[in-house]
Amino acid sequence: MNLFYEFEIDFVVLAISAAIVASYYYFLHIKVKHNPTYTIHGVNALARTLWVENIMRNSAKDVMAVQTLRNFVMGASLMASTAALLIIGTLTLSGQAENISHSWHTLNIAGSHATELWIIKVMFLLVDFIVAFFSFAMSVRLANHVVFMVNVPDHSAHHNLSPKAVARRLHRAGSMFAIGMRAFFFAVPLVFWLFGPYFLLVSSIGLVIALYRLDRSEPEDVLEAGASPMRAPRNAPVIPMQAKYAK
């Protein structure tokens, strides 16, 4: 109980910050319930489904499919390696708590300067980076499965090889990649927490504002307003590309 009273401000601010982030995701959940493409994640899921179905029904695009998935795997592998380096750095940071905790708390006005709290803060950061590493590693694993499934000639051999099933697996890979990126984003408030509880609160509010701008997909009226004024009328005749550029 004594430790709780000593760390009371830090724990209260941590709870408020977590409630702010949870409220934001609850807001997204309500919006997505009525409009699945309200967020860019829903648009990406739809795009992955259509992409897989198009690739698996058109054998001429198998090379493009492999190249696209290879680029995806390379990106996820890079992020997993980055998470591993951050884990090592965080472990090194935890071993120097007594040396740097006081200097890092120079701007800490109301929070505790105790070494025990510093270790707790570093542990939160370590768990966050471990979640990121696991998510990116799972993303690579799932994408590697899709590389083989997307080029299977006989889709009816098994129900898990159908275009919809392969698209779901690719969507899981994309979701794991998104979770890893979210873990990186959540590391920002946790890093600021090392300097004091009020920095955690301010950075959490800033993170939610940034995530709202990043998560929301473009509304249809915005896309229409941003369209080129030189676009063709709706009822204009469609001219084939071959005829247009024929000599």
C-alpha positions as CSV (number, residue, x, y, z in Angstrom):
1,M,0.0,0.0,0.0
2,N,2.9,2.4,0.7
3,L,4.2,1.9,-2.8
4,F,0.8,2.6,-4.2
5,Y,0.5,5.9,-2.4
6,E,4.1,6.8,-3.4
7,F,3.3,6.1,-7.1
8,E,-0.3,7.3,-7.0
9,I,0.1,10.1,-9.5
10,D,1.9,8.0,-12.0
11,F,-0.7,5.2,-11.8
12,V,-3.6,7.6,-12.0
13,V,-2.2,9.3,-15.1
14,L,-1.5,5.9,-16.6
15,A,-5.1,4.9,-16.0
16,I,-6.4,8.1,-17.6
17,S,-4.1,7.7,-20.6
18,A,-5.2,4.1,-21.1
19,A,-8.9,5.2,-20.8
20,I,-8.3,7.9,-23.5
21,V,-6.9,5.3,-25.9
22,A,-9.6,2.7,-25.1
23,S,-12.3,5.3,-25.7
24,Y,-10.8,6.1,-29.1
25,Y,-10.9,2.4,-30.1
26,Y,-14.4,2.1,-28.8
27,F,-15.4,5.1,-31.0
28,L,-13.8,3.3,-34.0
29,H,-15.6,0.1,-33.1
30,I,-19.0,1.9,-33.2
31,K,-18.2,3.6,-36.5
32,V,-16.9,0.5,-38.1
33,K,-20.1,-1.4,-37.1
34,H,-22.2,0.9,-39.2
35,N,-19.6,1.5,-42.0
36,P,-16.9,-1.2,-42.4
37,T,-14.8,1.1,-44.6
38,Y,-14.8,4.0,-42.2
39,T,-11.2,3.3,-41.4
40,I,-8.3,2.7,-43.7
41,H,-8.0,-0.8,-42.2
42,G,-11.4,-1.7,-43.6
43,V,-10.4,-0.4,-47.0
44,N,-7.2,-2.4,-46.9
45,A,-9.1,-5.5,-46.0
46,L,-11.4,-5.0,-49.0
47,A,-8.4,-4.3,-51.3
48,R,-6.6,-7.5,-50.1
49,T,-9.7,-9.6,-50.8
50,L,-10.2,-8.2,-54.3
51,W,-6.5,-8.5,-55.0
52,V,-6.2,-12.2,-54.0
53,E,-9.4,-13.1,-55.9
54,N,-8.1,-11.4,-59.0
55,I,-4.6,-13.0,-58.8
56,M,-6.0,-16.5,-58.2
57,R,-8.4,-16.2,-61.1
58,N,-5.7,-14.9,-63.5
59,S,-2.7,-17.2,-63.8
60,A,-0.8,-14.6,-65.9
61,K,-0.3,-12.5,-62.8
62,D,1.5,-15.0,-60.6
63,V,4.9,-13.3,-61.0
64,M,3.4,-9.9,-59.9
65,A,1.8,-11.7,-56.9
66,V,5.1,-13.2,-55.7
67,Q,6.9,-9.8,-56.1
68,T,4.2,-8.0,-54.2
69,L,4.2,-10.5,-51.3
70,R,8.0,-10.5,-51.3
71,N,8.0,-6.8,-50.7
72,F,5.4,-7.2,-47.9
73,V,7.6,-9.9,-46.3
74,M,10.7,-7.7,-46.6
75,G,8.9,-4.8,-44.9
76,A,7.7,-7.0,-42.1
77,S,11.1,-8.5,-41.6
78,L,12.7,-5.1,-41.4
79,M,10.2,-4.0,-38.7
80,A,10.7,-7.3,-36.8
81,S,14.5,-6.7,-36.8
82,T,13.9,-3.1,-35.6
83,A,11.7,-4.4,-32.7
84,A,14.5,-6.9,-31.8
85,L,17.1,-4.1,-31.6
86,L,14.7,-2.0,-29.5
87,I,14.2,-4.9,-27.1
88,I,18.0,-5.2,-26.7
89,G,18.2,-1.5,-26.1
90,T,15.4,-1.5,-23.5
91,L,17.1,-4.4,-21.6
92,T,20.3,-2.4,-21.6
93,L,18.3,0.6,-20.3
94,S,16.8,-1.4,-17.5
95,G,20.3,-2.3,-16.2
96,Q,21.3,1.4,-15.8
97,A,18.3,2.5,-13.8
98,E,20.3,3.8,-10.8
99,N,22.6,5.8,-13.0
100,I,20.1,7.6,-15.3
101,S,16.8,7.6,-13.5
102,H,17.5,10.8,-11.6
103,S,18.8,12.7,-14.6
104,W,15.8,11.6,-16.7
105,H,13.5,12.8,-13.9
106,T,14.8,16.4,-14.0
107,L,11.5,17.6,-15.5
108,N,9.4,15.3,-13.4
109,I,7.5,17.7,-11.2
110,A,4.8,15.6,-9.5
111,G,5.7,12.0,-10.2
112,S,7.9,9.7,-8.1
113,H,11.6,9.4,-8.7
114,A,11.9,5.9,-7.2
115,T,14.1,3.4,-8.9
116,E,11.3,0.8,-8.5
117,L,8.9,2.9,-10.6
118,W,11.6,3.4,-13.3
119,I,11.9,-0.4,-13.6
120,I,8.1,-0.7,-13.9
121,K,8.2,1.9,-16.7
122,V,10.9,0.1,-18.6
123,M,9.0,-3.2,-18.2
124,F,6.0,-1.6,-19.9
125,L,8.2,-0.4,-22.7
126,L,9.8,-3.9,-23.0
127,V,6.4,-5.6,-23.2
128,D,5.3,-3.2,-25.9
129,F,8.4,-4.0,-28.1
130,I,8.0,-7.7,-27.5
131,V,4.4,-7.4,-28.8
132,A,5.6,-5.5,-31.8
133,F,8.3,-8.2,-32.5
134,F,5.8,-11.0,-32.2
135,S,3.2,-9.3,-34.4
136,F,5.8,-8.6,-37.2
137,A,7.1,-12.2,-37.0
138,M,3.6,-13.6,-37.3
139,S,3.0,-11.3,-40.2
140,V,6.0,-12.8,-42.0
141,R,4.8,-16.3,-41.2
142,L,1.3,-15.7,-42.6
143,A,2.6,-14.0,-45.7
144,N,4.9,-16.9,-46.4
145,H,1.9,-19.2,-46.4
146,V,0.1,-16.9,-48.8
147,V,3.0,-17.0,-51.2
148,F,2.4,-20.7,-51.9
149,M,-1.4,-20.7,-51.6
150,V,-1.9,-17.8,-54.1
151,N,-0.3,-19.8,-56.9
152,V,-2.1,-23.2,-56.3
153,P,-3.5,-24.3,-59.7
154,D,-6.4,-26.3,-58.3
155,H,-8.4,-24.1,-55.8
156,S,-11.0,-26.8,-55.2
157,A,-8.4,-29.2,-53.8
158,H,-9.2,-28.0,-50.2
159,H,-11.5,-25.4,-48.8
160,N,-8.6,-23.6,-47.2
161,L,-7.1,-23.0,-50.7
162,S,-10.1,-21.1,-52.0
163,P,-9.6,-17.4,-52.9
164,K,-11.7,-16.3,-49.9
165,A,-9.7,-18.4,-47.5
166,V,-6.4,-17.2,-48.9
167,A,-7.6,-13.6,-48.7
168,R,-8.5,-14.1,-45.0
169,R,-5.0,-15.4,-44.3
170,L,-3.5,-12.4,-46.1
171,H,-5.8,-10.1,-44.1
172,R,-4.5,-11.7,-40.9
173,A,-1.0,-11.0,-42.0
174,G,-1.9,-7.4,-42.7
175,S,-3.7,-7.1,-39.3
176,M,-0.6,-8.5,-37.5
177,F,1.5,-5.9,-39.3
178,A,-0.9,-3.2,-38.2
179,I,-0.7,-4.4,-34.6
180,G,3.1,-4.2,-34.7
181,M,2.9,-0.7,-36.0
182,R,0.4,0.2,-33.3
183,A,2.8,-1.1,-30.7
184,F,5.5,1.2,-32.1
185,F,3.1,4.1,-31.8
186,F,2.2,3.2,-28.2
187,A,5.9,3.2,-27.4
188,V,5.9,7.0,-27.8
189,P,3.8,7.8,-24.7
190,L,5.7,5.1,-22.7
191,V,9.0,6.7,-23.6
192,F,7.6,10.1,-22.5
193,W,6.5,8.4,-19.3
194,L,10.1,7.9,-18.4
195,F,10.4,11.7,-18.0
196,G,7.2,12.1,-15.9
197,P,3.5,11.3,-15.7
198,Y,2.3,14.5,-17.3
199,F,4.4,13.9,-20.3
200,L,2.6,10.6,-20.6
201,L,-0.8,12.2,-20.5
202,V,0.0,14.9,-23.1
203,S,1.7,12.4,-25.5
204,S,-1.3,10.1,-25.2
205,I,-3.7,12.8,-26.2
206,G,-1.4,13.7,-29.1
207,L,-1.2,10.1,-30.2
208,V,-5.0,9.7,-30.3
209,I,-5.3,12.8,-32.4
210,A,-2.6,11.5,-34.8
211,L,-4.2,8.1,-35.0
212,Y,-7.6,9.6,-35.8
213,R,-6.0,11.4,-38.8
214,L,-4.2,8.2,-39.9
215,D,-7.0,5.7,-39.3
216,R,-9.9,7.4,-41.0
217,S,-10.4,6.7,-44.7
218,E,-11.3,9.5,-47.1
219,P,-15.0,10.1,-47.3
220,E,-16.6,9.9,-50.8
221,D,-17.6,13.5,-50.9
222,V,-14.0,14.5,-50.2
223,L,-12.7,12.3,-53.0
224,E,-15.2,13.8,-55.4
225,A,-14.4,17.3,-54.3
226,G,-10.7,16.6,-54.9
227,A,-11.2,15.1,-58.3
228,S,-9.7,16.9,-61.3
229,P,-12.0,19.5,-62.9
230,M,-10.9,18.3,-66.3
231,R,-12.4,14.9,-65.8
232,A,-14.8,13.5,-68.5
233,P,-18.6,13.9,-68.0
234,R,-20.4,10.9,-66.6
235,N,-22.2,10.1,-69.8
236,A,-19.1,10.6,-72.1
237,P,-18.4,7.7,-74.4
238,V,-15.6,5.3,-73.3
239,I,-12.8,5.2,-75.8
240,P,-10.7,2.0,-75.7
241,M,-7.0,2.6,-75.0
242,Q,-6.0,0.7,-78.1
243,A,-8.1,2.9,-80.3
244,K,-7.0,6.1,-78.6
245,Y,-3.3,5.5,-79.1
246,A,-3.5,3.6,-82.4
247,K,-1.5,5.1,-85.2
